[in-house]
Structures are given as structure tokens and as C-alpha cells.
Amino acid sequence: MAKQQPVHGPKPARIGRATLKALLRDVDDARLDRILALHPTVNEVEEALLWLDGKANALLGHGHLPAPATIGIASILTGDDEERSPN
């Protein structure tokens, strides 16, 4: 009997700069570069935007935890990823 191979769907496409800029509109180039370095998908960017829009409970309510890229995007957009210098 032949062993069945697991079925894997296509990998989600990573987002391009133009698409990211269209989704985020007013984000500066430095933040765009940091977000692109995470190699996010469109879905991860959209989830980060939902998260920042206060809709995290809707995502968590379905037992869905955000992907690391989603958390990274949210951090970059809120400025939480920037190193803070001691005062």
C-alpha cells in the first residue's frame, strides 16, 4: 500500500512594497522597510491592522493567535519596536 503524502496548499504570497504602501498609506519609508523585512503576507498585515483597530478580541474569540509577523507589524506601526534610550 502506498503511503499518502500530506497535502499542502500553496504558500501564501508575500506582500510587495506597493501593496503594503497602499494598505498602510501614511507610513514612512523606514517603517515600510522594517515591515517588509518581516516578509509578511497580506493576511498578516490585515490582521495587524485589525489588532490595532481594537478588533483583537474578535480574532482571539475564534481561538486565533496572531502570527509573529502580525505582532511585529503591530509593534512597528505603534513604535514599540524602536529602541528606547535611557534618560
N, CA, C and O of each residue as an XYZ file, in Angstrom:
348
protein
N       0.847     -1.187      0.000
C       0.000      0.000      0.000
C       0.888      1.243      0.000
O       1.837      1.335      0.778
N       0.584      2.165     -0.847
C       1.378      3.390     -0.966
C       1.076      4.320      0.196
O      -0.070      4.480      0.616
N       2.122      4.917      0.693
C       1.976      5.875      1.791
C       1.509      7.214      1.233
O       2.078      7.732      0.273
N       0.473      7.763      1.844
C      -0.040      9.057      1.376
C       0.828     10.183      1.891
O       1.250     10.191      3.048
N       1.085     11.124      1.017
C       1.828     12.317      1.382
C       0.855     13.367      1.888
O      -0.259     13.480      1.377
N       1.264     14.133      2.886
C       0.369     15.200      3.353
C       0.104     16.200      2.243
O       0.980     16.500      1.433
N      -1.096     16.701      2.221
C      -1.475     17.687      1.213
C      -1.202     19.075      1.773
O      -1.714     19.442      2.830
N      -0.417     19.816      1.075
C      -0.094     21.187      1.472
C      -0.601     22.126      0.398
O      -0.358     21.923     -0.791
N      -1.302     23.147      0.828
C      -1.763     24.148     -0.125
C      -0.612     25.045     -0.527
O       0.492     24.936      0.009
N      -0.869     25.914     -1.453
C       0.187     26.844     -1.864
C       0.557     27.775     -0.716
O      -0.290     28.157      0.092
N       1.821     28.128     -0.661
C       2.265     29.059      0.373
C       1.683     30.438      0.082
O       1.609     30.854     -1.074
N       1.269     31.149      1.137
C       0.727     32.495      0.903
C       1.795     33.401      0.304
O       2.964     33.341      0.684
N       1.385     34.222     -0.616
C       2.310     35.148     -1.264
C       2.725     36.245     -0.288
O       1.910     36.760      0.476
N       3.973     36.580     -0.329
C       4.486     37.675      0.490
C       4.075     38.984     -0.159
O       3.922     39.064     -1.378
N       3.901     39.986      0.645
C       3.408     41.276      0.174
C       4.539     42.078     -0.467
O       5.686     42.014     -0.023
N       4.212     42.817     -1.495
C       5.174     43.698     -2.149
C       5.082     45.107     -1.584
O       4.118     45.452     -0.901
N       6.077     45.903     -1.871
C       6.151     47.265     -1.334
C       4.944     48.109     -1.751
O       4.377     48.820     -0.921
N       4.550     48.044     -3.008
C       3.432     48.867     -3.485
C       2.132     48.488     -2.780
O       1.351     49.360     -2.399
N       1.904     47.202     -2.611
C       0.690     46.752     -1.923
C       0.715     47.174     -0.468
O      -0.293     47.636      0.067
N       1.871     47.016      0.180
C       1.996     47.414      1.584
C       1.753     48.906      1.740
O       1.044     49.333      2.651
N       2.340     49.698      0.851
C       2.158     51.150      0.908
C       0.682     51.516      0.700
O       0.175     52.439      1.338
N       0.002     50.801     -0.183
C      -1.423     51.070     -0.415
C      -2.256     50.725      0.815
O      -3.208     51.434      1.138
N      -1.905     49.646      1.498
C      -2.649     49.252      2.696
C      -2.409     50.196      3.868
O      -3.326     50.496      4.632
N      -1.177     50.660      4.002
C      -0.804     51.461      5.176
C      -0.801     52.961      4.929
O      -0.714     53.738      5.879
N      -0.890     53.372      3.706
C      -0.983     54.762      3.250
C       0.019     55.733      3.873
O       0.962     56.141      3.195
N      -0.152     56.109      5.119
C       0.639     57.201      5.707
C       1.877     56.731      6.474
O       2.384     57.467      7.321
N       2.364     55.549      6.202
C       3.524     55.036      6.920
C       4.796     55.454      6.190
O       4.879     55.368      4.965
N       5.781     55.906      6.957
C       7.032     56.376      6.358
C       7.848     55.200      5.805
O       7.611     54.040      6.141
N       8.807     55.537      4.954
C       9.607     54.520      4.268
C      10.421     53.659      5.237
O      10.600     52.466      4.990
N      10.907     54.228      6.313
C      11.694     53.452      7.277
C      10.841     52.344      7.904
O      11.303     51.213      8.055
N       9.620     52.666      8.263
C       8.732     51.640      8.832
C       8.329     50.621      7.774
O       8.233     49.428      8.064
N       8.095     51.082      6.554
C       7.791     50.145      5.462
C       8.928     49.137      5.295
O       8.689     47.940      5.133
N      10.162     49.633      5.337
C      11.317     48.745      5.188
C      11.375     47.722      6.318
O      11.651     46.548      6.073
N      11.118     48.154      7.555
C      11.150     47.233      8.698
C      10.039     46.187      8.578
O      10.244     45.020      8.912
N       8.873     46.604      8.106
C       7.771     45.655      7.933
C       8.096     44.671      6.816
O       7.873     43.470      6.970
N       8.615     45.157      5.704
C       8.976     44.271      4.591
C      10.048     43.260      5.001
O      10.081     42.150      4.471
N      10.914     43.627      5.930
C      11.954     42.716      6.413
C      11.352     41.511      7.140
O      12.014     40.484      7.288
N      10.107     41.630      7.592
C       9.420     40.516      8.246
C       8.859     39.519      7.236
O       8.437     38.427      7.619
N       8.848     39.878      5.954
C       8.298     39.059      4.867
C       6.847     38.661      5.151
O       6.498     37.481      5.095
N       5.997     39.662      5.458
C       4.609     39.332      5.808
C       3.752     39.010      4.592
O       4.091     39.347      3.458
N       2.640     38.353      4.861
C       1.625     38.130      3.842
C       0.598     39.261      3.960
O       0.586     39.995      4.948
N      -0.246     39.390      2.964
C      -1.317     40.383      3.022
C      -2.196     40.110      4.240
O      -2.604     41.041      4.934
N      -2.486     38.842      4.499
C      -3.321     38.467      5.632
C      -2.705     38.929      6.953
O      -3.418     39.418      7.829
N      -1.392     38.780      7.102
C      -0.734     39.204      8.339
C      -0.807     40.714      8.523
O      -0.978     41.192      9.645
N      -0.682     41.465      7.446
C      -0.802     42.924      7.525
C      -2.234     43.301      7.900
O      -2.452     44.161      8.753
N      -3.206     42.654      7.260
C      -4.603     42.949      7.567
C      -4.942     42.603      9.010
O      -5.684     43.339      9.660
N      -4.409     41.492      9.523
C      -4.644     41.130     10.915
C      -4.024     42.149     11.861
O      -4.620     42.484     12.885
N      -2.833     42.646     11.530
C      -2.197     43.662     12.370
C      -3.055     44.924     12.417
O      -3.203     45.542     13.471
N      -3.612     45.298     11.281
C      -4.485     46.474     11.239
C      -5.745     46.252     12.074
O      -6.197     47.167     12.762
N      -6.313     45.053     12.021
C      -7.467     44.737     12.864
C      -7.085     44.816     14.340
O      -7.821     45.363     15.162
N      -5.937     44.268     14.648
C      -5.432     44.265     16.020
C      -5.325     45.702     16.532
O      -5.772     46.011     17.637
N      -4.734     46.566     15.726
C      -4.541     47.963     16.127
C      -5.845     48.745     16.152
O      -5.944     49.777     16.817
N      -6.843     48.255     15.431
C      -8.144     48.916     15.386
C      -9.047     48.459     16.528
O     -10.227     48.808     16.572
N      -8.486     47.677     17.454
C      -9.248     47.239     18.610
C     -10.100     46.015     18.362
O     -10.997     45.713     19.149
N      -9.835     45.314     17.292
C     -10.634     44.139     16.971
C      -9.904     42.838     17.330
O     -10.215     41.775     16.791
N      -8.941     42.933     18.235
C      -8.189     41.755     18.654
C      -9.092     40.732     19.315
O      -8.874     39.530     19.160
N     -10.092     41.174     20.043
C     -10.994     40.234     20.710
C     -11.717     39.361     19.699
O     -11.961     38.183     19.959
N     -12.060     39.921     18.559
C     -12.727     39.126     17.522
C     -11.795     38.028     17.020
O     -12.236     36.907     16.770
N     -10.522     38.341     16.872
C      -9.559     37.346     16.417
C      -9.331     36.284     17.485
O      -9.308     35.089     17.191
N      -9.161     36.730     18.733
C      -8.901     35.795     19.820
C     -10.137     34.974     20.155
O     -10.024     33.831     20.598
N     -11.316     35.550     19.947
C     -12.556     34.852     20.233
C     -12.741     33.609     19.399
O     -13.492     32.710     19.779
N     -12.074     33.544     18.281
C     -12.157     32.372     17.422
C     -10.972     31.435     17.664
O     -10.715     30.533     16.866
N     -10.259     31.651     18.762
C      -9.118     30.812     19.083
C      -7.921     31.047     18.192
O      -7.050     30.186     18.072
N      -7.872     32.195     17.575
C      -6.818     32.520     16.613
C      -5.770     33.399     17.290
O      -6.074     34.505     17.737
N      -4.553     32.908     17.362
C      -3.464     33.717     17.882
C      -2.740     34.358     16.707
O      -2.593     33.731     15.658
N      -2.290     35.587     16.863
C      -1.615     36.264     15.750
C      -0.271     35.620     15.420
O       0.421     35.100     16.295
N       0.073     35.668     14.159
C       1.374     35.176     13.700
C       2.460     36.122     14.202
O       2.185     37.293     14.463
N       3.687     35.631     14.338
C       4.775     36.512     14.759
C       4.916     37.756     13.881
O       5.202     38.841     14.387
N       4.717     37.604     12.573
C       4.819     38.771     11.693
C       3.724     39.780     12.005
O       3.958     40.986     11.932
N       2.528     39.303     12.353
C       1.430     40.201     12.711
C       1.786     41.025     13.939
O       1.550     42.232     13.977
N       2.350     40.373     14.932
C       2.760     41.068     16.155
C       3.867     42.067     15.836
O       3.860     43.189     16.343
N       4.820     41.661     14.995
C       5.903     42.563     14.614
C       5.408     43.784     13.870
O       5.883     44.894     14.109
N       4.463     43.591     12.975
C       3.896     44.715     12.224
C       3.203     45.678     13.169
O       3.388     46.891     13.068
N       2.403     45.146     14.088
C       1.703     45.999     15.051
C       2.703     46.782     15.896
O       2.492     47.962     16.177
N       3.782     46.134     16.297
C       4.812     46.822     17.081
C       5.469     47.945     16.295
O       5.696     49.033     16.823
N       5.770     47.677     15.038
C       6.396     48.701     14.194
C       5.448     49.880     14.000
O       5.863     51.036     14.083
N       4.189     49.590     13.745
C       3.224     50.671     13.498
C       2.943     51.511     14.738
O       2.618     52.692     14.622
N       3.064     50.920     15.913
C       2.830     51.679     17.144
C       4.112     52.295     17.696
O       4.074     53.075     18.648
N       5.254     51.940     17.089
C       6.526     52.479     17.558
C       7.123     51.695     18.701
O       8.141     52.105     19.260
N       6.512     50.564     19.071
C       7.012     49.767     20.187
C       8.285     49.013     19.860
O       8.923     48.468     20.760
N       8.669     48.970     18.596
C       9.869     48.235     18.213
C      11.123     49.094     18.289
O      12.238     48.579     18.207
N      10.945     50.388     18.445
C      12.090     51.282     18.468
C      12.808     51.178     19.791
O      12.185     51.106     20.850
N      14.115     51.170     19.721
C      14.896     51.105     20.962
C      14.732     52.419     21.699
O      14.793     53.503     21.119
N      14.525     52.283     22.970
C      14.357     53.463     23.809
C      15.690     53.760     24.485
O      16.312     52.867     25.060
N      16.116     54.990     24.416
C      17.364     55.338     25.073
C      17.076     55.713     26.520
O      16.077     56.371     26.809
N      17.959     55.289     27.438
C      17.736     55.625     28.849
C      17.853     57.137     29.056
O      18.670     57.809     28.425
N      17.025     57.643     29.947
C      17.066     59.100     30.240
C      18.035     59.412     31.324
O      18.195     60.575     31.693
